[in-house]
Amino acid sequence: MKSSVVTVRLDPDLERDLDALAAATGQSRSALVRDAVRRRVAVMRFEETRRQILPFAEAQGYLTDEDVFRDVS
C-alpha cells in the first residue's frame, strides 16, 4: 500500500507531549499520529452511523443506551 506524507502543525506543548509519549512507548511520532487519526476517524464514522440510525431506533422504542443493552444482553 502506498503511503503519503501529511504535514501537521503542533503547538509546542502538544509536540512535547507527543515526544514524551513516543519515548515512553518506544513508538515513533508517526505511528502515534497514525493511531490517533485512525481512532478519530472510527469515532466520527460511529457517530455518523448513530446519527443516521437514531430516528429508526427511536421509532422502535430505543431511546437510551440502556434500552439497547437490555435487549441485547
N, C-alpha and C positions, 0 to 999 in steps of 0.2 A: 504494500500500500504506500503510495506516495504521500509524503507529509509536506506541510507548508510552514512557513515562518510567519508568526504574528508578533508584532511589536506591541507591548503593553507598558503603559506608563504607571509606575507605582510611586506613591508618596514615600518619603524616607522611612517613616515608621513601619509601613507595610512591607517595604523592602527588607528592613531589619528583621521583622517577624518571619518573613519568608526564608531569609538566610539562616535564622536560628532554627527554624523547623527543618530545613534541609540538613543542617549539621546534626541535629538531634536524631533524625530518622535515617540518615545516610542516603536520602533520595536527592536527586537533582532538583534544582528550582523548576526546570521544565516539567519534570514528572509531577511535581506537586501542583503546578498550574494546570496541567492537563487533567489531573484528577479533579481539581476544583471546578473546572469548566464542565467536565463530564457530569459531575454531581448536580451542578446548577441547571444544566440542560435537562437532566432527568426530572428534577423537581418542577421545572417550568412545563415540561410535557405532561407530567402528572396533574398539575394544577389546571392546565388547559383541558385535559380529558375530563377531569372532575367538573369543571365549569360546564362543559357540553352535556354531560350526563345528568347533572343535578336536576333539571326540570323533570326528566323521566323518573328519577328516583323519588322525588317529592310526590309525583303523581301516584306512585305505588306505596306511599306512606313512610318512606325512608327520609326522616327529617334530621337525624343526628347520626354520628358515627356509632353510637350505642345501638341504634336501630339495626344497623348493618351487622355489627358484631353479634347481636342477639340471634340473628337469623343464620349466620354462617358458623357460629360456634357449636 
